[in-house]
Amino acid sequence: MQPLFLKPVFKERIWGGSALKREFGYDIPNDHTGECWAISAHPNGPSLIENGSYAGMTLDKLWQEHPELFGNPKEEVFPLLTKILDANNDLSVQVHPDDAYAKVHENGELGKTECWYIIDCKEDAEMVFGHNARSKEELTEWIHEGKWNAFLRRVKIKPGDFFFVPSGTIHALCEGTLVLETQQSSDTTYRVYDYDRRDAEGNLRELHLEKAIEVTTVPHQVTGVAPKVKEQEDARITTFVESAFFTVYKWEINGKTAFSFDERYLLLSVIKGSGQLISHREQFELKKGTHLIIPVGFGEFAIEGNCELIVSHT
């Protein structure tokens, strides 16, 4: 049994740039590349397994044909999606539905609760996170009348910050931000405001106001996180969030540290530095921009080097 290394899928976006090439060395399609779908089994962009006996298989097919690698899960679809986002310009202000709403209105799609780790951002960067409406009526009025300054809640951000973004939360990344996103495996977004931008054909991008108003939580619920830090051998382990959808950690390795997660499969993304994953007398290279899954039953392994990883599981 080996770790499953994954080939990312890249998405052009009106707000994208070239940071994914500059920071991670990825072979991106163009200088408007906004998203790296790093660990994905979503039909809109499934990752390919790059190594071992499953090389060339997509993650969604592996999930269906070899459920034992994931502990024979009850979920029909792989539940998580890891992305890296290059917000070279402001993203649209948006909101996502929960599972119940998406199942009815989006052909059985999962809802979308997500979270962000700020890898890097420009000085004095901010993001849209929440709103100031006190009732559904006020929210509807402010959206339809375009009272964005009164409506939108903005917060300052810096590298290393972490934000939990439940479904129903109004949000938007802003210009000059590089983020690792862990989310439910969903591609459903309701666009509320897009700064009156036009696409390459000169058309205003579609908004989804009625659905957005239906699913937005009113009033805004503050969802601050209280990271828990644990020192372990040559590592610093930060637990950012433990939710019904995912648990997310940052592992900071400076030396050699052993791990064991026999009962869970793990999603690992290297966001800084390099090292090796050592197990069963085998070594696997880890470098910035590497993404992999540790299957259930893989057993104890060690990571050696000087690197930082974002790690998640259900």
C-alpha positions, 0 to 999 in steps of 0.5 A: 500500500502506498500514499496516493499522489494526485495531479491537480486540475486547474481552472481559468477564472476572471479573477485569477492570475499566475501565482499558482505558477510563481509560488508552486511551480505548477504548469498552469494553462494561462495567466488567469488561472484562479483555482487549483483543484488539488484533491478532487473527486468532483465530476467538474474536475476529478484529480488523477492518481499519479503513482502505484497500481492505481496510476491514471485512475481518477479519484472518483473512480477509485472511490467507487471501485476501491472503497476499502482504501477509504474505510468502506465509507457510507457516503456515495461520493468522496466528501471533500475537495481541497483547492488553492485559490489565487485571488489576483482580483476580487472574487464575486460576493457569494453564498453557498447552500447547505446539504438539504437545500442543494439536494432539492435545488441543485440535482442532489449536489452536496451543500458547501461548507468550507474553510480558508487557510491564508497562505499569503496576501498583500499588506493590509489585505481584507476579505468580505466575511458576513453581512450587517442585515438584521432581518431577511427583509433588510437583507433583501432590500439592501441587496436589491438596492445595491447598498453594498457598503452598508450590507457587507462586513469586511475583515482584515487578514494576514498570512497564517489566518484561518476562517471557517465559512459555514453554508449560508455565510456571505463571503468573498476573497479580495485582491492579492490573496492566496488561499488553501480551501478545504470544502465539501465536494460541491461546485454550487455557488450563488453569486450576489454581487460581482462589481458589475464586471463583464466577461470576455464577451462583454456580458455581465456575469449571472447573479443568483439573487433569489436563491442567495437570499433564501439560503443566507443566514440572517443575522450573520453568525460569527464563526471564529475559530480557537486553534488548539496547538500541540507540540509533538516530537519535531512538530507543531500540530495546530487543529483549526476546526473540528466540524461535522464536515471536516477536521483541518490541521496545520502540521509544521515539521522541523525534523522527523515526526511519526504519525498514525491514523489507521482508522481514517484516510487523510488529505495532505497538501504541502504548502511550504518547504520540503521533506520525505514521507517514510513508511514500510521502508519506502520514502516518498518525496514531499515538496511545496505543491504536493498533494496526496491521500494516506489510505485507511490502514496505511499504518504508522508513517513519519515525515522528515524535513522542514515543511508545512502541510495542511491536513484534513479528514472527515 
